[in-house]
């Protein structure tokens, strides 16, 4: 089964000139979804993470089943105002402004090994922000892993100090 062939390409979404990589077609195929999580788990199990951190929303979709497979905890990263307890937060740049990501301030203990997971590595800005949140809580970022990497956007260069794995490259 070729997982890359199950990614739907949507031209000119969300704006003209963008070629959107839609993972929902892979996720709706049980065998492909299971294979993608199994393959990611094989690639990162040697990192021996204590926790997996995933940003909303698609980081939850990939991160939670990966955490289950690896028998680790899962920590959600949310947009500002969505978490009910005390938080740490980081600002990050968007194309037209800034936004804020938050994580519970008691989510990670100093020295815990953390794997950050998301669906797509594009420019790397969101992952940089999530890594700063983990490091603010003195977690050890042992790696970043992605279902898809858009190599033409060079996000890997922005994150070169981290161990990066991706399953599918475009």
C-alpha positions, 0 to 999 in steps of 0.5 A: 500500500502506497500511503502517498497515493492516499493523500488527496491534492487540492489545488488552489486551496486555501488560496490560489497557487497553494496545493493543499495536501489533504490527509482525510483520505488516508485517515478514512482508510482503516488499513492506511491509518493503522499502517501510518501510525505503525510506521511512525511508531517503528521510526521513533520507538528508539527515542523512548519518549515519556510523552507525546505532544501534539498541537491542535487539531491534526496533531491530536489525530496523529499524536494520540494514536501514536502515544497509545501505540508507544504506551506514553502519555499525550499532551495537547497544545491548544490555541489561547483560551481553550485549556481549563487550568494554568498554562504556559504560552508562546506567541508565534507568527502567522502569515498576517499577524500573530497567534498564541499556543498554550499547554498546561503548566503541569503537563511536563516534568523537568527532564521528561523525554518529549516527542512532538507530533503533527500531521505536516511539516511545512515552514516549521513555525508551529513546531518551533513554537511547540518546542519552545513550550516544551523547553519552557517546562524543561522537557527534553525534546527528543524528536519531531515526527510528521505524517507528511513533510513538504520539503519544498518549504524548507521547514526542516532547516528552521528546526535543524537542532532537532531529530526530525522524521517524516513518513511521506515527502512531497 
